Amino acid sequence: MTQELPPPLKRYFSSKATEDIDAMVSQFSERAVVRDENQTHTGLAAIRAWMEETMRKYHDTAEVSDVSVDGEKVRVAALVSGNFPGSPVTLHFNFTLDDGDRIGHLAFEMLTPESAKGKPPGREIVIDVEPGRERAAFDIMPR
């Protein structure tokens, strides 16, 4: 079921569309954590560096297609296109909000035709998640 994006996520995705890193970073809490490509980025300085690096490498865009809100946890499906093998892919942005007004945690999941080969239909390949959940690597780095 598609629900409305909470305000900090509306601002995050609209800022991502214009590559406004300052506006994107401002949506995160000071102690926020981002998990992406088997790396953890903690705090605003590390998150800014991650954003700058991924924008430089991938020049990616994200078109939101589905939103699911469960309290402070928000799962956003988006079609992500950019400079990486297999583009475009559906990427799931798994957010946890801090008091509803800032992003406290962000991790990603994706399913692509290549990663789904040999897997049961509908199974997601998890590239990085919160501690304690299953992890499986999927490499989208340029070769």
N, C-alpha and C positions, 0 to 999 in steps of 0.2 A: 504494500500500500504506500503510495507516495504521500508524504506529508510536507508541510512547509519547512524550509530551512530556518533554524534559529538565527537571530540577527548576527551573531559573530561569524557564522558560517556563510551567510549571505555576503557579508563584507569580505570574508576570505576568498570566496570564489569570484566575486566581482573584481577584487584586487588582483587575483591571479590572472584574470582575463586581460588586464592592462599591464601585467608584469610590474605592479607597484609593490615592491618588496617591503617598504616601510609600512604600508597599510596592511599587508599580509601579516607581518611580524606583530603588529599592534593588536592582533586578535588573539594572541597567545598570552597565557599567564607567565609571570617571571620564572616559575619553576617548571614550565611545560616540558614534556618529553615527546620527541618524534622518533619513531622507529621506521626506518626505510632501508632497503637493500642490505639487510643484516647489520645495520649500524644504528646506534642510539645517539641522539642529539638532545642534550639537556640544557635548558636555559635559553634566553633570548639571543645571546651572541652566537651560540652553536646552531640554533635554528635559522638565524639569518645566514650564516655561512652555508648551511645545507641548502637553503632556498637559492642563494646566489649560484652555487655549484650546479644544482640540478637544472636551473633555468639556462645556464651557460651550456651545459652538455646536451640537454634534450629539447629546449625551446618548446615545451609542452603546453598544450591547452587542455582544458577539462570542461566537458559539456555534461552538466548534471542531468541524470535520467531518472533517478529514484532516491527517495529520502525516507528513512525509517527512524522515528524518535522514540526512545524508551527512557524517560527521565533525563538524566544527564548524558546518556549514551546515544550517539547519533551515527547511523550508518548511511553513507552517501555513495550511490553508484554513479560513476561518470565515465563517459567515453573519453579516453585520454589519447590524444594524438601528439606526435612529436618526432624527434630525430632519434629513434631507437628501433631495433629489429622488432617486427611484428606489429608495428603501429598501424592502426589504432587498437587499443585494448580497453576492455571494461575493467576499471579499477575501483575497488571499494575503499573508501576513506572511512576509517573507523575512529570517530572522535569521542572524547570524553570532555564535557564542559565543566569548568570550575564555576560553581554558583551561577551557571547559565549565561555568564557574560564574557567569558574568556575560554579559549581552548586550553585544556590541561594535558591532553594526550592525543596523539594521532599515530595510527598505524595503518598499513595498507594490505589489501588482498587483491589478487587478480586471477582471472580465468581467461585463457586465450585458446584458440584451436590447437596450437602447438603444444601447450602445457597440458591440455586435456586428453591428448592421444593416449590410449590405453587405460584411461581412467573411466569410472562409471559416469554416465551423463549427469551433469549438474554438480559434480564434485569440484570444489574450489581448491586451487593450489595456493596455500598460504605462504607468502614470502617473508612476513615478519609480523609478529603479533605480541600481545601482552604476555608476560612471563606465565608459564604453566600451561599454555596452549600449544597444540601441535605446530611444528614449523617445517616447512619444506622450501628449499631454495629454488628460485626461478630467476635466471640471470637475464636482465634487460640492458646490460651495459653494452655500448658499442664495441665492436671487435676491431 
